[in-house]
Amino acid sequence: MPPAFARRTAYVSGAVAGAIVGLFLTVTAVTTIEGLFARGRLSPTRLGAVIPRGGLYGEHRPGSALKLGMMGDSHAVGYGVSDLDDTPGALLAMGLADAADRPVELTNVGEVGAESRDLIAQLATLDAEISDLDVVVIVVGANDVMHLARLTDALWSLSVTMRSLRQDGIDVVVATCLDLGTVQPFSQPLRFFAHWSSRLTATSQAIVVLRAGGRTVSLADTLGPLFHRDPETMFWAHDHLHPSAAGYRAAAAAMLPSVCAAAGYPRSQDTLVPHRVYSKAAGHRLAWWAFRASRRVGARLTAAEAARDAEKV
């Protein structure tokens, strides 16, 4: 190879490599700055102590009460609504009472700001507050994405919670992570990363839940287009992050068919409710990564159970 050609090749290769590194550093810097800016704008509005809504619904109906549990983050609590009957738990309890023609006792242990790792503590609280649950609804994942939680750790907590509930014979419906790419204060490229991270989390959650015998509802598929099309109506005006009352009603409407089916009282208008509710038209290009993460969690859980069994011997 002539020396001049070799020098020219090395120069071009160095220039390309430098451009790639420069582009990567620029995107990283812009994303970090945008993340800090968005985090400041999206800091939760102080509403005082947020107490999840529970209680008895459809008390005038005949028969013993079905017992419904609610776990998860602010989306399970219904953070931001002024009318407590617009919270997802209350909406699901009222809808289930109508479908079953029985009273429904709701116990909500969700917490604002909760991540998947908080589910284990919430489950202990739920067990202490009520027994003989029929159905548990879990809404979690958004804070795992926003707080950059390790995916396998988040899936581990969800898997442990699922196995515990299913071993007790409790049916579980998990509303998987919303598409944070629809959050308006996020600008590119942060919106792109929020979208894909949310999708990866949601797909991984679905695999873990379905393997444990639960049901899933993809809020990204069922609500994402609606929130993207009409953000002014669907998002809470105070932070543009949490759903408005209309947004919570849409979320509850998406979850209700699965909750009724899990309780054994499918509605007449829902002819067949699959265990996984999602849009088949949506691309799931992150499925390979989701399966890989779920396999690692499964292996970790199996090893932990084997260790516990060995200690009992």
Secondary structure by P-SEA (a helix, b strand, c coil): ccaaaaaaaaaaaaaaaaaaaaaaaaaaaaaaaaaaaaaaaaccccccbbbbbbcccccccccbbbbbbbbccccccccccccccccaaaaaaaaaaaaacbbbbbbbcccccccccaaaaaaaaaaaccccccbbbbbccaaaaaacccaaaaaaaaaaaaaaaaaabbbbbbbccccccccccccaaaaaaaaaaaaaaaaaaaaaaaaacbbbbccccccaaaaaacccccccccccccccaaaaaaaaaaaaaaaaaaaccccccccccccccccccccccaaaaaaaaaaaaaaaaaaaaaaaaaaac
